[in-house]
């Protein structure tokens, strides 16, 4: 059988069709590279979107915080403005303690009749009435400073009946001054020896201040079945040595001291005259405080007798704060 001769064109076509497989592999690789690039681009844009959201959220939080800060600043400014307006319009800045004469109005309880609420303090940090008053007198000499003494009622369940309006200051040795008794020696002889009128008044001033600082008022007791007019205040029960008896002795001491100060002959000494006048005013002021304390105790005891319940109002604690006037 004769051999079949292949056509050169067919041979050429076959030779041209042989390398068709390699381009298929290259296309697959290009597709993989393209897919990776697309994935990277998508990942990049997704990260950008997340970052943009976080930035937007942070910006919103910062905006809210700024608005809150601005609002708080406005509220604080408004409170200050209202306080200044109240102080300038009503002029209700207290310059003395209520128990010294600032209790005006119709409230029957002078301890609680205050325009602003006081702060409660423990008994160990109760301020001295007269000490606060001396601070007030010093502050009164300044043009831009006034003393505001506020009265607060202390909870009876914490301190009971022993809460006082003044407490003796501790000495350097840490001991409380002894309370006064009937054996009170004024430290002055009848002739006055060689002391001048001014020195005599200074000694009386020292006696007055030390006595008031050692005065620790407590609840008073009155004679239960004493014959008095309707609603009148009965005498104190002097068998109550802890409260009523000591209170009466303190009253008598102040009365005697006032008589001695008033009897000092100033002999035309202007400085001694001013010193005597100020001391007399201070003693009279303290005696008025004692009278108010006595009235308050009687009203409290009468209310307890009428209702049969123990009053929940204890003696007050005085809180002193410095107030700058506008």
Backbone bond lengths (Angstrom), bond angles and torsions (degrees), N, CA, C in turn:
res aa  C-N    CA-C-N  psi(-1)  N-CA   C-N-CA  omega(-1)  CA-C   N-CA-C  phi
1 X - - - 1.453 - - 1.517 107.67 -
2 X 1.282 114.21 125.69 1.472 116.69 -174.92 1.524 109.98 -67.71
3 X 1.360 116.59 144.62 1.486 122.63 -179.81 1.518 111.09 -69.73
4 X 1.301 114.61 141.00 1.476 120.71 -178.62 1.523 108.54 -88.25
5 X 1.290 115.02 124.64 1.470 119.92 179.78 1.535 109.62 -86.75
6 X 1.330 113.92 127.49 1.471 119.14 -179.62 1.514 110.69 -80.61
7 X 1.255 112.66 142.82 1.461 118.74 -179.27 1.528 108.94 -74.46
8 X 1.286 115.35 135.78 1.478 117.61 179.37 1.533 111.98 -58.62
9 X 1.357 118.46 -33.58 1.471 120.56 -178.65 1.521 111.30 -64.87
10 X 1.336 115.06 -40.70 1.456 118.64 177.28 1.503 111.63 -63.73
11 X 1.318 112.83 -38.76 1.472 116.96 178.93 1.523 110.09 -64.69
12 X 1.298 115.48 -38.42 1.459 120.33 -179.18 1.526 110.98 -68.39
13 X 1.323 113.41 -37.90 1.481 117.95 -179.62 1.509 110.81 -66.73
14 X 1.318 116.11 -39.83 1.467 120.71 -179.65 1.509 110.14 -66.20
15 X 1.367 112.51 -41.85 1.462 115.88 -179.68 1.532 110.64 -66.16
16 X 1.310 116.93 -29.26 1.473 119.80 178.80 1.508 111.98 -78.55
17 X 1.278 119.71 -27.92 1.459 122.20 -178.73 1.529 112.20 -86.37
18 X 1.288 117.20 -13.42 1.476 119.17 -175.52 1.518 113.81 -62.07
19 X 1.366 122.25 -45.93 1.471 121.48 -175.52 1.532 112.91 -83.75
20 X 1.284 120.14 39.44 1.479 122.60 -179.61 1.523 112.51 -80.75
21 X 1.316 122.39 -21.55 1.480 124.79 -177.25 1.516 113.62 -71.18
22 X 1.349 120.42 -44.32 1.475 120.13 -176.95 1.527 114.05 -56.17
23 X 1.319 123.62 -42.17 1.485 120.82 178.96 1.522 112.72 -59.67
24 X 1.308 118.42 -31.01 1.472 120.78 177.82 1.521 110.82 -63.43
25 X 1.297 121.20 -41.84 1.469 126.38 177.52 1.518 110.29 -63.90
26 X 1.338 117.76 -42.44 1.475 121.19 -179.99 1.529 111.16 -64.81
27 X 1.312 115.84 -37.45 1.475 119.51 178.59 1.520 111.13 -65.10
28 X 1.312 117.65 -40.28 1.461 121.06 177.62 1.520 111.43 -61.53
29 X 1.328 115.45 -41.45 1.467 118.95 179.02 1.521 111.15 -64.90
30 X 1.308 116.72 -41.52 1.474 119.90 177.70 1.530 111.00 -62.13
31 X 1.300 116.72 -38.97 1.473 120.59 178.60 1.521 110.97 -64.13
32 X 1.342 116.76 -40.80 1.466 120.22 177.53 1.510 111.10 -63.20
33 X 1.332 116.45 -45.18 1.470 119.89 178.94 1.516 111.23 -61.72
34 X 1.305 115.46 -41.94 1.465 119.55 179.64 1.529 111.03 -65.01
35 X 1.321 115.24 -40.77 1.471 118.95 179.00 1.531 110.95 -63.87
36 X 1.336 116.46 -40.21 1.461 119.98 178.41 1.530 111.13 -63.72
37 X 1.341 114.74 -42.28 1.464 118.38 179.55 1.517 111.22 -65.23
38 X 1.320 114.99 -40.71 1.462 118.37 178.27 1.539 110.77 -63.50
39 X 1.357 114.39 -41.36 1.464 118.49 178.69 1.525 110.55 -63.14
40 X 1.349 117.51 -40.99 1.456 121.27 178.31 1.523 111.19 -63.74
41 X 1.331 115.22 -41.19 1.472 118.74 179.27 1.518 110.55 -64.86
42 X 1.332 115.20 -43.54 1.467 118.55 178.99 1.521 111.07 -63.66
43 X 1.332 116.25 -41.69 1.459 119.96 177.99 1.518 111.30 -62.67
44 X 1.333 116.82 -39.63 1.461 120.88 178.96 1.527 110.77 -62.91
45 X 1.330 115.08 -47.82 1.465 118.46 -179.04 1.539 111.53 -66.22
46 X 1.332 115.76 -35.88 1.456 118.61 177.12 1.528 111.14 -64.20
47 X 1.349 116.88 -41.68 1.461 120.75 175.40 1.517 112.14 -62.14
48 X 1.347 115.21 -39.11 1.462 118.97 178.46 1.520 111.08 -64.39
49 X 1.324 115.21 -40.08 1.463 119.28 179.26 1.527 110.46 -63.90
50 X 1.337 116.24 -44.51 1.462 119.98 179.60 1.525 110.10 -63.49
51 X 1.336 116.29 -44.06 1.452 120.20 179.55 1.537 111.36 -62.92
52 X 1.316 115.20 -40.30 1.466 119.36 178.36 1.525 110.72 -63.38
53 X 1.338 116.50 -40.22 1.466 119.42 177.93 1.518 111.51 -64.44
54 X 1.349 116.35 -42.67 1.451 119.51 178.78 1.522 111.50 -63.58
55 X 1.326 116.32 -41.88 1.456 119.79 177.64 1.524 111.03 -63.60
56 X 1.317 115.75 -41.03 1.468 119.16 178.69 1.523 110.72 -64.56
57 X 1.353 117.18 -41.02 1.458 120.58 178.96 1.527 110.79 -65.67
58 X 1.355 115.81 -41.65 1.464 118.89 178.05 1.521 111.13 -64.51
59 X 1.316 115.92 -40.42 1.459 119.33 177.91 1.521 111.48 -63.23
60 X 1.331 117.02 -39.16 1.458 120.88 179.15 1.528 110.85 -66.63
61 X 1.345 115.37 -42.15 1.463 118.50 177.73 1.527 110.83 -63.34
62 X 1.338 116.49 -40.88 1.457 119.42 178.28 1.529 110.99 -64.43
63 X 1.316 116.15 -38.19 1.469 120.05 178.74 1.526 110.95 -65.17
64 X 1.354 115.70 -43.51 1.463 119.48 179.16 1.528 110.64 -63.76
65 X 1.358 115.91 -42.50 1.461 119.41 179.14 1.524 111.20 -63.72
66 X 1.337 116.14 -40.52 1.462 119.40 178.93 1.519 111.13 -64.64
67 X 1.329 116.31 -40.90 1.461 119.70 178.14 1.527 111.28 -64.68
68 X 1.350 116.62 -39.79 1.464 119.93 178.61 1.529 110.67 -65.48
69 X 1.341 115.84 -43.49 1.458 118.82 177.23 1.521 111.54 -60.81
70 X 1.322 114.79 -42.33 1.461 119.23 178.51 1.525 111.18 -64.51
71 X 1.346 115.52 -39.49 1.455 119.43 178.82 1.529 111.23 -66.51
72 X 1.357 116.24 -42.26 1.463 119.30 178.01 1.521 111.15 -62.73
73 X 1.339 115.68 -39.70 1.461 119.36 179.02 1.525 110.89 -64.30
74 X 1.332 115.95 -39.92 1.464 119.48 177.85 1.521 111.29 -64.76
75 X 1.357 116.06 -42.05 1.466 118.99 179.09 1.528 111.30 -63.81
76 X 1.347 116.07 -42.50 1.465 118.82 178.30 1.527 110.49 -63.85
77 X 1.309 116.12 -42.26 1.469 119.86 178.59 1.526 110.69 -63.09
78 X 1.332 116.14 -38.90 1.459 119.78 179.43 1.523 110.93 -66.89
79 X 1.355 116.40 -40.08 1.460 118.89 177.89 1.523 111.13 -63.40
80 X 1.328 116.26 -42.98 1.461 119.68 178.63 1.525 110.66 -63.65
81 X 1.349 115.62 -41.34 1.462 119.47 -179.47 1.526 110.70 -63.42
82 X 1.337 116.03 -43.70 1.459 119.13 179.29 1.517 111.44 -64.82
83 X 1.347 116.28 -39.70 1.470 119.42 179.93 1.528 110.30 -64.09
84 X 1.334 116.06 -45.22 1.464 119.63 178.93 1.525 110.45 -63.26
85 X 1.352 115.54 -41.10 1.452 119.37 178.64 1.523 111.41 -63.27
86 X 1.348 115.98 -41.04 1.463 119.89 178.78 1.521 111.07 -65.18
87 X 1.333 115.55 -42.43 1.457 119.51 -179.33 1.522 111.84 -65.88
88 X 1.337 116.29 -37.56 1.456 119.63 -177.80 1.526 112.61 -79.66
89 X 1.331 116.57 -28.15 1.466 119.22 -176.15 1.515 112.35 -88.73
90 X 1.347 116.75 -47.90 1.461 119.16 -176.19 1.526 113.21 -91.47
91 X 1.359 116.30 -22.79 1.467 120.51 -179.71 1.532 111.05 52.45
92 X 1.332 117.07 45.75 1.466 121.35 -179.52 1.525 111.30 -97.88
93 X 1.337 116.49 35.41 1.463 119.32 175.84 1.520 107.65 -79.75
94 X 1.312 116.13 119.97 1.462 119.73 -179.05 1.526 109.35 -74.48
95 X 1.296 115.66 134.78 1.455 119.70 177.66 1.522 111.95 -112.46
96 X 1.351 116.04 0.26 1.455 119.49 176.68 1.520 108.83 -147.20
97 X 1.309 114.56 159.48 1.450 119.89 179.39 1.522 110.10 -69.17
98 X 1.340 116.65 146.82 1.455 120.03 179.28 1.518 112.47 -60.47
99 X 1.304 116.62 -36.59 1.455 118.61 -178.82 1.515 111.87 -74.21
100 X 1.332 117.85 -4.74 1.452 121.51 174.89 1.522 112.17 -103.02
101 X 1.310 118.69 -2.00 1.454 117.92 174.81 1.508 115.38 138.33
102 X 1.321 119.21 8.82 1.453 121.06 -179.07 1.523 112.44 -96.14
103 X 1.310 118.02 2.12 1.462 120.17 -178.02 1.513 108.96 -85.24
104 X 1.337 116.59 95.53 1.449 120.33 176.47 1.520 108.80 -119.16
105 X 1.293 117.84 160.26 1.454 120.97 -176.95 1.521 109.87 118.36
106 X 1.301 115.96 -166.80 1.466 121.05 -175.01 1.514 113.32 -106.20
107 X 1.324 117.66 1.97 1.460 119.78 179.55 1.526 108.86 -65.82
108 X 1.358 118.98 123.44 1.471 120.12 -178.75 1.510 113.05 -70.29
109 X 1.317 117.79 -15.80 1.454 121.34 -178.54 1.525 108.47 -105.90
110 X 1.340 119.47 99.33 1.466 120.33 -175.62 1.516 113.05 -66.12
111 X 1.344 117.24 -18.02 1.457 118.55 -178.24 1.519 111.77 -72.98
112 X 1.317 117.52 -28.11 1.463 120.27 -173.60 1.514 113.04 -107.36
113 X 1.337 118.36 -3.19 1.459 120.82 -179.16 1.524 108.89 -84.94
114 X 1.307 116.53 88.58 1.459 121.75 -178.44 1.514 108.75 -134.75
115 X 1.345 118.69 145.65 1.468 120.51 -179.40 1.514 113.52 -72.98
116 X 1.319 117.58 -25.75 1.459 120.83 179.20 1.516 108.95 -130.82
117 X 1.318 116.56 151.43 1.462 121.22 -177.84 1.514 110.69 -71.05
118 X 1.315 115.88 139.65 1.451 120.52 175.60 1.511 111.47 -91.02
119 X 1.325 115.17 172.57 1.454 120.42 177.32 1.526 108.78 -100.15
120 X 1.329 116.81 145.08 1.456 121.13 177.45 1.518 109.48 -85.83
121 X 1.300 116.18 132.50 1.461 121.51 178.53 1.526 109.05 -122.38
122 X 1.314 117.35 149.60 1.472 119.15 174.39 1.515 110.53 -67.31
123 X 1.321 114.55 159.73 1.465 119.39 -175.62 1.522 112.06 -61.24
124 X 1.317 117.76 -27.33 1.456 120.48 -177.11 1.512 112.53 -71.03
125 X 1.328 118.14 -15.81 1.460 120.63 -177.92 1.517 112.08 -116.63
126 X 1.328 116.59 23.17 1.466 119.68 177.55 1.528 109.23 -68.23
127 X 1.327 114.96 132.49 1.460 119.30 -179.30 1.528 111.07 -82.64
128 X 1.296 115.41 151.08 1.461 120.56 176.14 1.525 109.42 -72.98
129 X 1.334 115.23 135.33 1.465 117.66 176.85 1.522 111.49 -62.52
130 X 1.301 115.57 -49.56 1.459 117.98 -177.51 1.523 110.97 -71.17
131 X 1.310 116.98 -32.32 1.468 119.61 177.49 1.513 109.62 -64.47
132 X 1.334 116.11 -43.72 1.453 119.39 176.18 1.518 111.26 -63.42
133 X 1.326 115.26 -35.98 1.455 118.45 -178.99 1.519 110.96 -68.36
134 X 1.323 117.19 -36.51 1.462 119.41 176.60 1.524 110.38 -66.41
135 X 1.342 116.50 -39.64 1.466 119.30 175.73 1.519 109.74 -61.24
136 X 1.342 115.45 -41.41 1.460 119.29 179.11 1.517 111.05 -61.91
137 X 1.334 116.43 -42.02 1.459 119.39 -179.20 1.527 110.75 -64.65
138 X 1.316 117.03 -36.69 1.464 119.78 176.62 1.530 110.77 -68.36
139 X 1.327 115.41 -41.76 1.457 119.23 -179.74 1.521 111.63 -68.54
140 X 1.319 116.66 -27.15 1.453 120.21 -178.60 1.525 111.34 -65.33
141 X 1.333 116.25 -25.06 1.456 119.54 -179.77 1.520 112.38 -72.73
142 X 1.332 117.55 -17.67 1.461 121.14 177.03 1.525 109.24 -84.95
143 X 1.313 115.58 149.47 1.464 119.75 -177.64 1.516 112.48 -81.31
144 X 1.316 118.40 -27.30 1.466 120.61 -172.30 1.523 113.71 -113.71
145 X 1.317 118.02 10.38 1.462 120.15 -178.07 1.521 108.50 -130.53
146 X 1.324 115.17 135.17 1.458 120.62 174.31 1.521 108.57 -131.72
147 X 1.313 115.69 155.36 1.450 120.70 179.49 1.522 109.60 -99.49
148 X 1.314 116.23 126.13 1.462 121.79 178.33 1.515 108.07 -109.73
149 X 1.324 117.93 110.26 1.456 122.27 179.22 1.512 108.41 -103.03
150 X 1.317 116.81 117.89 1.454 121.89 -178.10 1.529 109.96 -109.18
151 X 1.311 114.82 144.72 1.463 120.68 -179.04 1.518 108.53 -107.20
152 X 1.304 117.32 132.06 1.461 122.27 177.35 1.516 108.76 -125.15
153 X 1.321 116.61 146.18 1.463 121.75 177.66 1.515 109.42 -91.20
154 X 1.301 116.05 130.29 1.457 119.54 -176.24 1.534 110.56 -91.33
155 X 1.321 119.34 145.10 1.477 121.20 179.83 1.518 111.60 -64.85
156 X 1.327 119.01 127.70 1.466 120.12 -178.50 1.514 112.87 -67.49
157 X 1.339 117.98 -25.56 1.458 118.52 -177.20 1.526 111.69 -70.51
158 X 1.328 117.14 -18.55 1.453 120.31 -179.32 1.525 112.34 -90.88
159 X 1.335 116.91 -36.06 1.451 119.88 -171.97 1.523 113.68 -124.22
160 X 1.311 119.00 -17.47 1.452 120.84 177.63 1.514 112.98 69.64
161 X 1.331 115.84 -145.18 1.461 121.21 -173.66 1.512 113.22 -86.80
162 X 1.317 118.99 -0.81 1.451 120.90 -173.30 1.520 113.78 -94.04
163 X 1.332 117.45 4.99 1.452 119.68 177.90 1.518 108.96 -68.91
164 X 1.306 116.53 135.32 1.453 120.99 -175.51 1.516 109.43 -124.08
165 X 1.338 114.73 160.58 1.452 119.08 177.99 1.517 111.89 -87.15
166 X 1.290 117.88 -15.23 1.455 121.00 174.12 1.518 107.58 -147.61
167 X 1.288 115.46 152.88 1.465 120.25 -177.04 1.532 107.86 -137.44
168 X 1.324 116.25 136.40 1.455 120.35 -176.32 1.517 110.13 -62.78
169 X 1.328 115.78 132.80 1.457 119.97 176.81 1.521 109.90 -70.45
170 X 1.317 115.95 145.45 1.451 119.51 176.82 1.523 109.68 -75.51
171 X 1.318 115.78 144.07 1.444 120.31 176.56 1.526 109.16 -80.26
172 X 1.328 115.05 -178.15 1.464 118.64 -179.82 1.515 110.72 -61.49
173 X 1.343 116.92 -34.59 1.456 120.16 179.47 1.519 112.30 -77.84
174 X 1.332 117.91 -6.60 1.455 121.07 177.65 1.504 114.15 89.45
175 X 1.353 117.93 11.57 1.457 121.86 -179.73 1.510 110.05 -103.09
176 X 1.337 116.61 143.06 1.447 120.81 177.15 1.524 110.19 -75.82
177 X 1.336 117.91 143.19 1.470 119.41 174.36 1.521 110.70 -60.55
178 X 1.309 115.25 146.72 1.465 119.91 -178.42 1.525 109.60 -73.43
179 X 1.341 117.64 141.63 1.470 119.73 176.96 1.520 110.68 -68.12
180 X 1.331 115.24 155.53 1.450 119.34 -177.93 1.521 110.12 -72.97
181 X 1.301 116.74 158.63 1.468 122.28 177.65 1.521 108.13 -136.51
182 X 1.336 115.90 -174.49 1.459 118.86 -178.59 1.527 111.38 -65.16
183 X 1.349 117.41 -30.13 1.453 120.26 -177.97 1.522 109.32 -81.38
184 X 1.314 115.94 67.86 1.458 121.09 -179.22 1.520 108.77 -95.97
185 X 1.312 116.30 119.77 1.458 121.42 177.79 1.521 107.87 -106.50
186 X 1.310 116.20 124.62 1.451 119.85 -175.57 1.522 113.07 -79.56
187 X 1.309 117.13 -8.86 1.460 118.83 175.28 1.506 114.06 78.48
188 X 1.333 118.48 14.21 1.460 122.09 179.93 1.532 108.15 -126.24
189 X 1.328 116.07 135.07 1.449 117.52 175.92 1.520 109.94 -86.32
190 X 1.304 116.19 172.12 1.457 120.41 -174.73 1.524 112.13 -66.72
191 X 1.343 117.01 -34.77 1.454 120.09 -176.56 1.526 111.97 -83.47
192 X 1.312 116.72 -16.56 1.456 118.65 -179.03 1.509 112.90 78.86
193 X 1.331 119.37 -2.10 1.468 127.55 -178.99 1.533 109.04 44.81
194 X 1.353 116.49 -130.38 1.458 119.22 -174.41 1.521 112.42 -105.67
195 X 1.327 118.20 9.47 1.454 120.17 -179.26 1.523 110.19 -71.73
196 X 1.328 115.44 143.07 1.458 120.56 178.08 1.522 109.62 -79.06
197 X 1.336 115.10 168.64 1.462 119.54 179.27 1.527 111.02 -62.39
198 X 1.331 116.57 -39.23 1.464 119.78 -179.41 1.520 111.38 -66.69
199 X 1.337 116.88 -41.44 1.456 120.13 177.62 1.525 110.94 -64.45
200 X 1.327 115.70 -37.83 1.462 119.94 177.83 1.526 110.48 -62.34
201 X 1.328 116.97 -43.97 1.462 121.19 179.24 1.528 111.41 -65.99
202 X 1.322 116.70 -35.97 1.460 119.87 177.67 1.523 111.13 -65.68
203 X 1.332 117.17 -36.67 1.458 120.08 176.38 1.526 110.94 -67.00
204 X 1.336 115.94 -40.43 1.458 119.34 176.43 1.536 110.85 -63.16
205 X 1.320 116.30 -39.70 1.478 120.08 177.41 1.516 110.55 -60.68
206 X 1.325 117.78 -43.86 1.460 121.20 179.25 1.532 110.35 -64.01
207 X 1.314 117.65 -40.93 1.461 120.78 178.54 1.530 110.46 -63.18
208 X 1.327 115.12 -42.00 1.464 119.17 -179.00 1.531 110.74 -63.20
209 X 1.318 116.44 -47.43 1.468 119.54 -176.83 1.524 111.49 -66.65
210 X 1.311 117.79 -44.19 1.463 119.88 -179.26 1.524 111.42 -65.41
211 X 1.343 117.14 -35.55 1.461 120.31 179.99 1.516 111.52 -69.54
212 X 1.329 116.14 -42.18 1.467 119.55 179.93 1.518 110.45 -67.17
213 X 1.325 117.68 -37.95 1.462 120.33 179.05 1.525 111.44 -65.79
214 X 1.319 116.93 -30.47 1.467 119.70 179.60 1.525 112.37 -87.33
215 X 1.334 116.88 -4.08 1.460 120.05 -179.12 1.522 109.70 -79.35
216 X 1.323 116.50 121.58 1.460 122.55 -179.55 1.516 108.97 -122.59
217 X 1.330 118.22 92.06 1.473 119.86 -176.84 1.515 111.53 -70.27
218 X 1.298 115.76 142.70 1.454 122.21 174.44 1.522 107.71 -129.96
219 X 1.307 117.11 -178.36 1.461 120.03 -178.75 1.521 110.85 -65.88
220 X 1.322 114.46 136.39 1.458 121.01 -176.77 1.520 110.73 -97.40
221 X 1.325 115.19 157.42 1.453 121.63 177.73 1.523 109.12 -124.52
222 X 1.336 115.50 140.91 1.456 121.66 -179.41 1.529 109.42 -113.27
223 X 1.340 115.32 158.52 1.466 119.50 178.17 1.524 109.04 -63.34
224 X 1.325 118.91 124.18 1.466 120.80 -171.99 1.520 114.48 -70.79
225 X 1.326 118.64 -37.69 1.469 121.03 -172.78 1.525 111.74 -116.73
226 X 1.296 116.46 36.29 1.453 119.53 -178.90 1.524 110.41 -82.55
227 X 1.332 116.50 139.01 1.457 121.10 -178.49 1.525 109.91 -78.64
228 X 1.323 116.61 110.10 1.459 122.48 178.57 1.513 108.67 -137.46
229 X 1.318 115.30 167.70 1.459 119.84 175.68 1.517 109.18 -66.07
230 X 1.317 115.82 160.48 1.466 120.85 -177.20 1.527 109.63 -59.91
231 X 1.317 115.45 123.63 1.460 120.92 178.58 1.506 114.69 80.71
232 X 1.346 118.13 -5.09 1.459 120.46 -178.98 1.523 110.12 -74.35
233 X 1.316 113.90 156.04 1.464 119.61 -177.32 1.521 109.87 -84.52
234 X 1.331 118.60 122.56 1.471 120.30 178.79 1.521 110.73 -77.13
235 X 1.334 117.20 167.39 1.471 119.99 178.15 1.529 111.16 -66.97
236 X 1.313 114.64 161.55 1.452 120.29 176.56 1.523 110.63 -72.27
237 X 1.308 114.50 149.87 1.452 121.28 176.39 1.528 107.99 -84.70
238 X 1.330 117.01 99.53 1.455 120.61 -174.17 1.524 112.74 -74.64
239 X 1.329 117.48 -5.00 1.465 118.63 173.20 1.522 111.29 -75.27
240 X 1.310 115.69 -14.22 1.460 120.58 175.56 1.526 107.77 -81.87
241 X 1.321 115.67 85.33 1.460 121.07 -173.72 1.523 112.31 -65.37
242 X 1.323 116.75 -31.97 1.461 119.68 -174.89 1.524 112.35 -70.58
243 X 1.337 116.32 -39.11 1.455 118.25 -175.30 1.507 113.78 -114.87
244 X 1.328 117.81 -66.22 1.459 121.99 -170.83 1.525 112.52 -65.64
245 X 1.320 116.94 -42.84 1.459 119.88 -177.82 1.528 110.90 -64.99
246 X 1.314 116.85 -46.59 1.469 120.03 178.81 1.524 111.26 -63.29
247 X 1.315 116.18 -36.52 1.458 120.51 178.66 1.533 110.20 -63.79
248 X 1.329 117.47 -44.21 1.459 121.24 179.89 1.522 110.90 -63.70
249 X 1.333 117.46 -41.42 1.460 121.09 178.26 1.522 110.28 -62.30
250 X 1.317 116.67 -40.71 1.454 120.27 178.70 1.526 111.01 -64.29
251 X 1.329 117.45 -40.63 1.460 120.68 176.37 1.526 111.31 -60.78
252 X 1.320 117.17 -45.38 1.455 121.12 -179.81 1.522 111.68 -64.79
253 X 1.322 115.56 -37.08 1.461 120.00 177.78 1.526 110.34 -60.79
254 X 1.336 116.90 -45.74 1.453 120.78 -179.17 1.531 111.55 -65.90
255 X 1.316 116.77 -36.77 1.453 120.00 177.65 1.530 110.76 -64.21
256 X 1.333 116.99 -44.79 1.463 120.95 179.78 1.530 110.68 -66.11
257 X 1.324 117.37 -41.41 1.459 120.53 179.81 1.524 110.71 -63.98
258 X 1.315 117.35 -38.53 1.462 120.68 177.95 1.521 110.69 -63.25
259 X 1.327 117.41 -40.42 1.459 120.65 178.16 1.524 111.20 -64.01
260 X 1.324 117.07 -40.63 1.464 120.49 -179.82 1.531 111.32 -66.44
261 X 1.325 116.08 -43.71 1.466 119.38 179.79 1.521 110.77 -64.70
262 X 1.317 116.42 -41.23 1.457 120.49 -178.66 1.531 111.36 -67.49
263 X 1.338 116.28 -24.98 1.463 120.09 -178.28 1.521 113.33 -85.30
264 X 1.323 118.84 -5.39 1.468 121.15 -179.43 1.527 109.05 -68.21
265 X 1.324 116.41 127.36 1.461 122.12 179.84 1.526 108.30 -88.97
266 X 1.310 116.54 114.27 1.469 120.24 -174.74 1.519 111.83 -82.15
267 X 1.330 120.04 -17.86 1.466 123.70 175.46 1.529 112.61 53.71
268 X 1.320 116.75 41.79 1.457 120.20 175.73 1.522 114.41 78.46
269 X 1.328 119.07 7.18 1.466 122.10 178.83 1.531 108.46 -80.20
270 X 1.338 116.53 111.96 1.469 120.67 -176.97 1.521 111.60 -64.34
271 X 1.326 118.16 -42.19 1.461 121.16 -179.59 1.523 110.75 -64.14
272 X 1.330 116.13 -41.59 1.455 119.52 177.57 1.528 110.91 -66.41
273 X 1.333 116.96 -33.78 1.467 119.91 178.73 1.522 110.99 -65.91
274 X 1.335 116.94 -43.10 1.462 120.56 178.72 1.522 110.42 -65.69
275 X 1.332 116.79 -42.19 1.466 121.07 -179.68 1.524 110.71 -63.18
276 X 1.335 116.89 -43.03 1.463 120.08 179.79 1.537 111.22 -65.28
277 X 1.319 116.85 -41.36 1.459 120.21 -179.17 1.531 111.25 -62.65
278 X 1.340 116.25 -44.74 1.464 119.55 -179.94 1.522 111.06 -64.48
279 X 1.327 116.92 -40.38 1.463 119.70 -179.35 1.529 110.66 -67.27
280 X 1.335 117.15 -39.56 1.467 119.96 177.80 1.526 110.54 -62.84
281 X 1.332 116.73 -42.66 1.465 119.72 178.77 1.529 111.39 -62.93
282 X 1.334 116.97 -39.77 1.466 119.76 179.76 1.533 111.11 -66.21
283 X 1.321 116.63 -41.38 1.472 119.47 179.69 1.524 110.08 -65.91
284 X 1.325 116.79 -43.67 1.469 119.89 178.53 1.521 111.08 -62.47
285 X 1.316 116.29 -38.25 1.463 120.19 179.10 1.530 110.94 -64.46
286 X 1.309 116.70 -42.14 1.460 119.97 178.90 1.528 110.84 -67.30
287 X 1.315 117.67 -35.86 1.465 120.23 177.47 1.534 110.75 -66.09
288 X 1.324 117.53 -36.21 1.469 119.57 175.59 1.518 110.66 -65.44
289 X 1.318 116.09 -37.62 1.464 119.28 175.29 1.529 110.95 -61.13
290 X 1.328 117.08 -41.58 1.465 120.12 177.97 1.527 111.27 -63.53
291 X 1.338 116.33 -38.85 1.469 119.26 177.87 1.525 111.12 -64.03
292 X 1.338 117.33 -41.06 1.469 119.57 178.38 1.518 111.57 -66.46
293 X 1.310 115.80 -37.29 1.459 119.69 176.95 1.523 111.00 -63.91
294 X 1.326 115.73 -40.58 1.468 120.03 178.32 1.532 110.96 -64.40
295 X 1.342 116.42 -44.59 1.474 120.07 178.96 1.521 111.36 -62.49
296 X 1.313 115.85 -41.85 1.457 119.36 -179.30 1.527 111.26 -63.33
297 X 1.325 116.96 -42.36 1.455 120.44 -179.52 1.533 111.05 -64.98
298 X 1.333 116.23 -36.59 1.457 118.86 178.49 1.531 111.00 -67.86
299 X 1.342 117.40 -43.00 1.467 120.76 177.40 1.530 110.93 -61.87
300 X 1.317 116.38 -39.30 1.461 120.00 179.39 1.521 111.00 -65.30
301 X 1.345 116.30 -46.82 1.462 119.49 -178.16 1.535 110.90 -66.61
302 X 1.336 117.15 -38.37 1.462 119.42 179.20 1.523 111.02 -65.91
303 X 1.366 116.93 -38.63 1.456 120.00 177.95 1.522 111.03 -65.35
304 X 1.321 117.50 -39.30 1.460 120.83 178.50 1.527 110.69 -66.25
305 X 1.344 116.58 -37.84 1.464 119.83 179.42 1.528 111.19 -68.07
306 X 1.344 116.20 -36.79 1.469 120.44 -177.90 1.516 111.74 -71.85
307 X 1.346 116.29 -45.42 1.469 120.39 -176.16 1.510 112.96 -87.66
308 X 1.326 117.67 -19.19 1.458 120.46 -177.11 1.504 113.36 75.00
309 X 1.318 116.90 12.04 1.455 121.25 179.66 1.521 108.99 -120.85
310 X 1.323 114.09 151.59 1.458 119.87 178.47 1.511 108.21 -80.77
311 X 1.324 115.87 131.41 1.453 119.95 -178.96 1.507 110.58 -64.90
312 X 1.322 116.26 142.37 1.460 121.05 179.55 1.505 113.51 -88.29
313 X 1.335 118.07 6.22 1.449 121.13 -178.49 1.512 109.70 -101.57
314 X 1.318 116.65 117.94 1.449 121.44 176.89 1.522 108.77 -93.61
315 X 1.329 115.28 172.40 1.445 118.78 175.71 1.513 109.14 -61.67
316 X 1.323 117.20 148.70 1.462 119.78 -169.93 1.518 113.56 -81.36
317 X 1.307 114.12 165.10 1.452 122.32 171.74 1.516 107.16 -111.93
318 X 1.310 117.45 136.20 1.454 121.08 -177.58 1.516 109.09 -96.96
319 X 1.311 115.64 130.30 1.462 122.24 179.11 1.513 107.48 -116.91
320 X 1.322 118.18 123.53 1.454 120.07 -179.74 1.514 109.88 -105.58
321 X 1.331 116.67 135.80 1.456 122.65 177.94 1.515 108.23 -136.00
322 X 1.316 116.35 143.22 1.451 121.15 177.25 1.514 108.57 -87.00
323 X 1.331 117.02 133.94 1.455 122.31 -179.29 1.518 107.94 -123.20
324 X 1.327 116.82 123.75 1.456 121.41 175.62 1.506 108.85 -85.23
325 X 1.302 116.99 125.83 1.453 120.10 179.18 1.515 109.83 -81.19
326 X 1.359 117.71 144.58 1.473 119.47 -179.23 1.521 110.93 -68.46
